[in-house]
Amino acid sequence: MKIKKIVILGGGFAGIRAAQDLAEKSIAAGLKIEIIVVDKESTHLFRADLFEVATAFNKKITDKCMFQLKETIATPIRKLLFGRARFIQDEVMGIDAKERVVHLKDSGELKYNYLIVAMGSETNYFNIPGLRENSMPMKVLQDGLKFNCHLDQFFMELSRKKISRTVNIVIGGGGATGVEMAAELIGALKKLCVKYHYDCKKVNVELIEGTEKLLGMNEAGTALVLARLKKIGVKVSLQNLIQKVDRKELTLKSVNSTSAGGRGKLKKKFYDILVWTGGVMVNPVVAASLGEKKYGGAILVNPFLQSYKDRNVFAGGDNAYFADPENPGKRLQMLASIAVQEGSVLAENVFCFIQGEEMKSFVPANVQMVIPIGGKYAIWQSGDRIFSGVWIWVIRRLVYLKYALSILPFWAALKKWLRSSRIFMDND
Ligand SMILES: Cc1cc2nc3c(=O)[nH]c(=O)nc-3n(C[C@H](O)[C@H](O)[C@H](O)COP(=O)(O)OP(=O)(O)OC[C@H]3O[C@@H](n4cnc5c(N)ncnc54)[C@H](O)[C@@H]3O)c2cc1C
């Protein structure tokens, strides 16, 4: 019998979980299959701590410290496959489900019998003029490292030229990444200002959000986050949409009718550095091949995470449109915790499908939001209840340890977590 080939596109949260579980299951059952993971990057990323990489303090920017910073949240994909699956580092350019072929940028065609699609999402700039060209995204490892170096060089230049003026750092988007970035920047800036003898009082950090909510929370939750941000020194502008971005100048449109000037009023804002965290969209390769426009480019899947259109195609994480049982008409949130749960079920169902056994329906577990907001402080929303403080921050740090232990051997996971904690806590 010909060995079945299972290709997993994406070595992210869903892809790695699926690859590890599938390899384990097939070995235990003596099932001969070939598992191939494809990713354009060589490393798997714990994206939830990307803001920490972006804001970590370096006494000196060196290759060594950038490497150490990279290692805090990135792990070689090959290392995570333990020789049980093949890894191809290449970019997926297209998927031809009819021919059961994936088109790779450098390696050409890759045939499959079964496909797991988990290529995540990309930054969405919503066609806002000038936003892509003038802002820094916060999505992949390079974004975090680039921001870190850029911030250091920015203050080094001011110090070298003996310039002392007001500096405006603007973060667009009041979701988790925006709030975490803005808050953590405060600690980083304090250290940078000492390093470059800059007056920290002259540095503003402003978070701009289009709606009246932060982190998508209700009024009480938003008020708590606002109070915390204010306390540590982050200015927040809610109900302001970024309309246009020029070099060093933003045009904002107020969507609050009670604000001075009223709804629709335009205002200009000078910025030195703009970070855009305000939008995500399903990976364009997926959207153009197997996804559907009405599902935001994602693949509509049945309860087994299997494409309705092609039974040999499965999808997980940000690429799967799985109806949210709690929110009719909406998909499950694009979250790492969901992607990991789906990865497990994907492995189980692909394994059962090959064997002709009954598959398992995916039942999402309750999603918990634990968001660090500067220093040793985090908030945790569980249903209608919100908890905050240093203990929640400890829980948030343990989330990474738990995740690392789920993909790496014990000592490797512990070492990685201890190293990252030491680096990240330096400016807390
Ligand atoms: C900055 C940031 C912070 C976040 N924080 C949290 C958090 O705290 N908690 C939480 O639950 N969720 C968080 N999320 C969301 C979470 O990261 C995503 O929902 C999750 O990563 C989705 O998992 P996935 O497996 O679908 O994709 P990913 O984990 O994104 O993996 C996709 C993989 O596909 C690869 N890939 C993409 N395109 C191609 C291509 N063309 N060819 C080959 N390979 C490709 C990528 O390199 C990547 O390795 C955050 C997201 C971001 C951007």
The ligand as a Gaussian input file, in Angstrom:
#p B3LYP/6-31G(d) Opt

LIG

0 1
 C        1.150000      40.289000      18.360000
 C        0.100000      39.246000      18.616000
 C       -0.213000      38.890000      19.916000
 C       -1.161000      37.909000      20.165000
 N       -1.441000      37.576000      21.466000
 C       -2.306000      36.581000      21.731000
 C       -2.550000      36.167000      23.080000
 O       -2.017000      36.744000      24.021000
 N       -3.408000      35.138000      23.281000
 C       -4.021000      34.487000      22.249000
 O       -4.783000      33.539000      22.504000
 N       -3.845000      34.858000      20.969000
 C       -2.992000      35.883000      20.684000
 N       -2.778000      36.281000      19.380000
 C       -3.487000      35.590000      18.293000
 C       -2.784000      34.282000      17.955000
 O       -1.399000      34.486000      17.833000
 C       -3.337000      33.679000      16.670000
 O       -4.729000      33.525000      16.769000
 C       -2.672000      32.324000      16.465000
 O       -1.306000      32.508000      16.209000
 C       -3.317000      31.547000      15.328000
 O       -2.677000      30.325000      15.228000
 P       -2.485000      29.654000      13.801000
 O       -1.919000      28.313000      14.051000
 O       -3.734000      29.790000      13.029000
 O       -1.412000      30.591000      13.071000
 P        0.034000      31.057000      13.501000
 O        0.381000      30.627000      14.875000
 O        0.096000      32.494000      13.185000
 O        0.960000      30.251000      12.503000
 C        0.906000      30.445000      11.134000
 C        2.195000      29.944000      10.531000
 O        2.054000      29.945000       9.120000
 C        3.232000      30.442000       8.539000
 N        2.900000      31.007000       7.233000
 C        2.130000      32.075000       6.966000
 N        2.040000      32.282000       5.642000
 C        2.762000      31.323000       5.055000
 C        3.068000      31.002000       3.708000
 N        2.569000      31.703000       2.689000
 N        3.885000      29.953000       3.467000
 C        4.381000      29.209000       4.471000
 N        4.137000      29.460000       5.775000
 C        3.325000      30.499000       6.062000
 C        3.739000      31.480000       9.522000
 O        5.127000      31.697000       9.369000
 C        3.372000      30.844000      10.863000
 O        4.430000      30.094000      11.391000
 C       -1.838000      37.282000      19.100000
 C       -1.533000      37.643000      17.780000
 C       -0.564000      38.613000      17.546000
 C       -0.246000      39.006000      16.124000

